[in-house]
């Protein structure tokens, strides 16, 4: 599966947000500062921190949905939080689109970027491309970029751990 670089980055931040431990949402924003327009304040009010958590849960809900109708409903909830005001830029040497206005607050930039990126994957590549790791004790969300849409794990680490556990269980039996 191939999707554009900026869009793929927007999906990656969405997946990172869905998998983040959000005790301190500002830490998440700071660790993804490259996604915010220069000069954007990355501080959040208590209400805005709650909205970051809500956005994270909506992304997870989209990935957990088990039908196209459920994905559409949850994705539309996420999109309702977005305030897209796309603009073209070449600030990094390549012409590309940003989904939220540069003068928007951090919460709006984050919500709009993840909503638009995730919706592009679902619309262009299908809702089945979103998943939750099949490994025991892992519930990370991922986007399946494999050719045949057969991914079951969030990472090679989880896939290897599951393979080893299955091997050991077979040997023990």
BAMAR-489071 format. One record per residue (C-alpha): residue number from 1; residue in three letters; x negated, y negated, z negated. Coordinates in Angstrom, 3 decimals, padded with zeros to 6 digits, always signed. Layout:
<rs>
+-----+---------+----------+----------+----------+
| num | residuo |       xx |       yy |       zz |
+-----+---------+----------+----------+----------+
| NUM |     ala |        X |        Y |        Z |
...
+-----+---------+----------+----------+----------+
</rs>
This chain:
<rs>
+-----+---------+----------+----------+----------+
| num | residuo |       xx |       yy |       zz |
+-----+---------+----------+----------+----------+
|   1 |     unk | +000.000 | +000.000 | +000.000 |
|   2 |     unk | -001.333 | -003.387 | +000.904 |
|   3 |     unk | -000.138 | -006.734 | -000.313 |
|   4 |     unk | -001.675 | -010.164 | -000.088 |
|   5 |     unk | -004.415 | -011.206 | -002.484 |
|   6 |     unk | -002.520 | -013.975 | -004.273 |
|   7 |     unk | +000.629 | -011.900 | -004.501 |
|   8 |     unk | -001.324 | -008.946 | -005.815 |
|   9 |     unk | -002.871 | -011.164 | -008.461 |
|  10 |     unk | +000.567 | -012.409 | -009.470 |
|  11 |     unk | +001.660 | -008.779 | -009.831 |
|  12 |     unk | -001.453 | -007.989 | -011.859 |
|  13 |     unk | -000.721 | -010.785 | -014.332 |
|  14 |     unk | +002.880 | -009.510 | -014.540 |
|  15 |     unk | +001.636 | -006.002 | -015.359 |
|  16 |     unk | -000.899 | -007.393 | -017.842 |
|  17 |     unk | +001.912 | -009.357 | -019.516 |
|  18 |     unk | +004.180 | -006.296 | -019.706 |
|  19 |     unk | +001.371 | -004.280 | -021.320 |
|  20 |     unk | +000.058 | -007.001 | -023.639 |
|  21 |     unk | +000.315 | -006.951 | -027.396 |
|  22 |     unk | +001.814 | -010.407 | -027.813 |
|  23 |     unk | +001.211 | -011.210 | -031.469 |
|  24 |     unk | -000.447 | -014.391 | -030.185 |
|  25 |     unk | +000.930 | -015.252 | -026.709 |
|  26 |     unk | -001.450 | -018.209 | -026.439 |
|  27 |     unk | -004.344 | -015.727 | -026.436 |
|  28 |     unk | -002.786 | -014.068 | -023.400 |
|  29 |     unk | -002.470 | -017.438 | -021.638 |
|  30 |     unk | -006.074 | -018.326 | -022.442 |
|  31 |     unk | -007.362 | -014.979 | -021.164 |
|  32 |     unk | -005.528 | -015.620 | -017.874 |
|  33 |     unk | -006.368 | -019.322 | -017.646 |
|  34 |     unk | -007.354 | -019.016 | -013.970 |
|  35 |     unk | -003.638 | -018.666 | -013.167 |
|  36 |     unk | -002.745 | -022.076 | -014.480 |
|  37 |     unk | -003.265 | -025.393 | -012.775 |
|  38 |     unk | -006.308 | -027.275 | -014.088 |
|  39 |     unk | -005.398 | -029.382 | -017.088 |
|  40 |     unk | -002.367 | -027.296 | -018.067 |
|  41 |     unk | -001.986 | -027.169 | -021.847 |
|  42 |     unk | -002.031 | -023.523 | -022.895 |
|  43 |     unk | -000.424 | -024.157 | -026.264 |
|  44 |     unk | +003.074 | -022.923 | -026.971 |
|  45 |     unk | +005.833 | -023.869 | -029.357 |
|  46 |     unk | +007.388 | -021.047 | -031.360 |
|  47 |     unk | +010.340 | -021.069 | -028.950 |
|  48 |     unk | +008.044 | -020.863 | -025.908 |
|  49 |     unk | +006.052 | -018.020 | -027.495 |
|  50 |     unk | +009.357 | -016.166 | -027.834 |
|  51 |     unk | +010.082 | -016.826 | -024.156 |
|  52 |     unk | +006.710 | -015.298 | -023.195 |
|  53 |     unk | +007.693 | -012.177 | -025.161 |
|  54 |     unk | +011.108 | -012.161 | -023.458 |
|  55 |     unk | +009.444 | -012.379 | -020.038 |
|  56 |     unk | +007.166 | -009.480 | -020.972 |
|  57 |     unk | +010.158 | -007.351 | -021.985 |
|  58 |     unk | +012.011 | -008.187 | -018.757 |
|  59 |     unk | +009.031 | -007.059 | -016.667 |
|  60 |     unk | +008.963 | -003.816 | -018.648 |
|  61 |     unk | +012.724 | -003.420 | -018.159 |
|  62 |     unk | +012.291 | -003.727 | -014.387 |
|  63 |     unk | +009.639 | -000.985 | -014.441 |
|  64 |     unk | +011.758 | +001.279 | -016.671 |
|  65 |     unk | +014.873 | +000.982 | -014.510 |
|  66 |     unk | +015.846 | +004.251 | -012.866 |
|  67 |     unk | +017.905 | +003.034 | -009.924 |
|  68 |     unk | +017.795 | +000.283 | -007.349 |
|  69 |     unk | +020.893 | -001.325 | -008.847 |
|  70 |     unk | +019.310 | -001.435 | -012.305 |
|  71 |     unk | +016.067 | -002.833 | -010.900 |
|  72 |     unk | +017.953 | -005.534 | -009.018 |
|  73 |     unk | +019.936 | -006.520 | -012.119 |
|  74 |     unk | +016.845 | -006.744 | -014.318 |
|  75 |     unk | +014.759 | -008.412 | -011.645 |
|  76 |     unk | +017.473 | -011.032 | -011.189 |
|  77 |     unk | +017.383 | -011.703 | -014.949 |
|  78 |     unk | +013.655 | -012.329 | -014.622 |
|  79 |     unk | +014.094 | -014.481 | -011.526 |
|  80 |     unk | +016.709 | -016.573 | -013.346 |
|  81 |     unk | +013.941 | -017.712 | -015.707 |
|  82 |     unk | +011.734 | -018.823 | -012.812 |
|  83 |     unk | +011.644 | -022.315 | -011.394 |
|  84 |     unk | +009.862 | -021.835 | -008.083 |
|  85 |     unk | +008.434 | -024.899 | -006.433 |
|  86 |     unk | +005.937 | -023.370 | -004.045 |
|  87 |     unk | +003.110 | -025.341 | -002.551 |
|  88 |     unk | +000.178 | -024.535 | -000.307 |
|  89 |     unk | -003.352 | -025.071 | -001.552 |
|  90 |     unk | -006.920 | -024.251 | -000.635 |
|  91 |     unk | -008.486 | -025.006 | -004.022 |
|  92 |     unk | -010.506 | -021.770 | -003.914 |
|  93 |     unk | -011.529 | -022.035 | -000.264 |
|  94 |     unk | -008.624 | -019.969 | +001.092 |
|  95 |     unk | -005.222 | -021.268 | +002.047 |
|  96 |     unk | -002.517 | -019.658 | -000.077 |
|  97 |     unk | +000.724 | -020.396 | -001.907 |
|  98 |     unk | +001.274 | -021.118 | -005.562 |
|  99 |     unk | +004.773 | -020.389 | -006.805 |
| 100 |     unk | +005.108 | -023.036 | -009.522 |
| 101 |     unk | +004.342 | -026.726 | -009.411 |
| 102 |     unk | +000.929 | -027.723 | -010.744 |
| 103 |     unk | +002.514 | -030.171 | -013.183 |
| 104 |     unk | +004.823 | -027.554 | -014.713 |
| 105 |     unk | +004.271 | -026.476 | -018.316 |
| 106 |     unk | +002.339 | -023.231 | -018.890 |
| 107 |     unk | +005.467 | -021.213 | -019.698 |
| 108 |     unk | +007.113 | -022.228 | -016.423 |
| 109 |     unk | +003.972 | -021.485 | -014.413 |
| 110 |     unk | +003.636 | -018.060 | -016.043 |
| 111 |     unk | +007.298 | -017.074 | -015.743 |
| 112 |     unk | +007.574 | -018.217 | -012.148 |
| 113 |     unk | +004.329 | -016.550 | -011.067 |
| 114 |     unk | +005.172 | -013.156 | -012.571 |
| 115 |     unk | +008.791 | -013.236 | -011.397 |
| 116 |     unk | +007.878 | -014.105 | -007.826 |
| 117 |     unk | +004.968 | -011.641 | -007.672 |
| 118 |     unk | +006.982 | -008.750 | -009.080 |
| 119 |     unk | +009.951 | -009.501 | -006.847 |
| 120 |     unk | +007.704 | -009.484 | -003.774 |
| 121 |     unk | +006.481 | -005.969 | -004.592 |
| 122 |     unk | +010.015 | -004.687 | -005.181 |
| 123 |     unk | +011.467 | -006.297 | -002.061 |
| 124 |     unk | +008.583 | -005.492 | +000.291 |
| 125 |     unk | +007.496 | -002.080 | -000.992 |
| 126 |     unk | +010.437 | -000.653 | -002.931 |
| 127 |     unk | +011.460 | -000.456 | -006.565 |
| 128 |     unk | +009.947 | +003.029 | -006.909 |
| 129 |     unk | +006.472 | +001.440 | -006.764 |
| 130 |     unk | +006.887 | +000.317 | -010.374 |
| 131 |     unk | +006.383 | +002.879 | -013.088 |
| 132 |     unk | +005.516 | +003.717 | -016.656 |
| 133 |     unk | +002.528 | +005.909 | -017.482 |
| 134 |     unk | +003.299 | +009.617 | -017.866 |
| 135 |     unk | +000.452 | +010.220 | -020.301 |
| 136 |     unk | +001.344 | +011.217 | -023.833 |
| 137 |     unk | +001.161 | +008.238 | -026.222 |
| 138 |     unk | +000.952 | +005.687 | -023.394 |
| 139 |     unk | +003.770 | +003.510 | -022.157 |
| 140 |     unk | +001.857 | +001.092 | -019.946 |
| 141 |     unk | +003.574 | -000.288 | -016.871 |
| 142 |     unk | +001.823 | -000.036 | -013.491 |
| 143 |     unk | +002.328 | -000.725 | -009.792 |
| 144 |     unk | +001.777 | +002.328 | -007.610 |
| 145 |     unk | -000.536 | +001.279 | -004.782 |
| 146 |     unk | -001.188 | +004.826 | -003.566 |
| 147 |     unk | -000.407 | +005.663 | +000.063 |
| 148 |     unk | +002.186 | +008.289 | -000.722 |
| 149 |     unk | +003.717 | +006.650 | -003.822 |
| 150 |     unk | +002.648 | +009.542 | -006.049 |
| 151 |     unk | +000.972 | +007.725 | -008.928 |
| 152 |     unk | +002.003 | +008.880 | -012.421 |
| 153 |     unk | -000.560 | +007.260 | -014.691 |
| 154 |     unk | -001.539 | +003.686 | -015.470 |
| 155 |     unk | -005.254 | +004.406 | -015.171 |
| 156 |     unk | -007.831 | +007.054 | -014.377 |
| 157 |     unk | -008.459 | +007.310 | -018.111 |
| 158 |     unk | -004.873 | +008.397 | -018.811 |
| 159 |     unk | -004.870 | +010.754 | -015.812 |
| 160 |     unk | -008.108 | +012.397 | -016.961 |
| 161 |     unk | -006.957 | +012.642 | -020.567 |
| 162 |     unk | -003.726 | +014.336 | -019.457 |
| 163 |     unk | -005.559 | +016.729 | -017.145 |
| 164 |     unk | -007.962 | +017.754 | -019.910 |
| 165 |     unk | -005.114 | +018.196 | -022.407 |
| 166 |     unk | -003.198 | +020.396 | -019.938 |
| 167 |     unk | -006.330 | +022.455 | -019.265 |
| 168 |     unk | -006.969 | +022.956 | -022.966 |
| 169 |     unk | -003.341 | +023.908 | -023.567 |
| 170 |     unk | -003.538 | +026.530 | -020.816 |
| 171 |     unk | -006.783 | +027.943 | -022.207 |
| 172 |     unk | -005.354 | +028.075 | -025.705 |
| 173 |     unk | -002.277 | +029.991 | -024.508 |
+-----+---------+----------+----------+----------+
</rs>
